[in-house]
Amino acid sequence: MADIGCERRLTNLLRNPCGIALIRVERVQNDGDSRIADSLHVVVLAGSAFTFGEGTLVTCWHCVKQPLGPDEFYGIAVRRGSVESPYEFCSIDNLERDHNGADLALGHIDWMPGRGLMLANDPAQWGERVETYGYPFPLAVPDQVYPDYKALHFYSRFLRGYVTRLARDEAERPVIDLDMLCPPGLSGAPVIREDRQEVIGVIFEEQTTTMYERTVIFGRAHHLDVLRSACAAVTGGRPLVEHLQRTD
């Protein structure tokens, strides 16, 4: 008999096939020839991101806090339809840090997934099974068109694990420890209740601990309470949870 839960997860992934890649982009001028459109060059994969389907983008602040160079801006790369579809680019408007000072950033995009994620009502529980998808391990290779630049190859990865501990960070904000790999590039990815499409946190780092000559690696995520209270210009200064519940 087929694993119905697995089949449903794959269906969800195909509707929102690989999450959102957060990228820093440079506009390359084409020698002032108005007949030739400027090119967009991906400078770096800044991390991962997600949306709830109504235009609000969520990621981590440390992914986008680096000052931009001339002609640089942040955008997203997304796929429509399936994991085999080509990437499409979308710019991010009004991207700024959470007004509460948490390591979260909110912005606005004009891209809508086939099926959006939902902001959970109940926080994560100890031992709960969770999953995520995002863009770790980007690969930079020489660009065949622009020799002064690097071409960035990135691929989505799907990961699953458990909530191992509910703790607090140095600022006394609640955090979630995860028995799950969270390598660089995955920061900003959603922590999702297994098979539910409910976001209960946002991945922001991987922690390595060595005890008795053994190295243990854990993921760490912002708690649901931190995400629900996040606010910025795109939410009208209201907490994210209130912004998503609006009827205007």
Secondary structure, 3 states (H helix, E strand, C coil): CCCHHHHHHHHHHHHCCCCEEEEEEEEECCCCCCCCCCEEEEEEEEEEEEECCCCEEEECHHHHCCCCCCCEEEEEEEECCCCCCCEEEEECEEEEECCCCCCCEEEECCCCCCCCCEECCCCCCCCCEEEEEECCCCEEEECCCCCCCEEEECCCEEEEEEEEEEEECCCCCEEEEECCCCCCCCCCCEEEECCCCEEEEEEEEEEEEEECCEEEEEEEEEEHHHHHHCCCHHHCCCCHHHHHCCCC
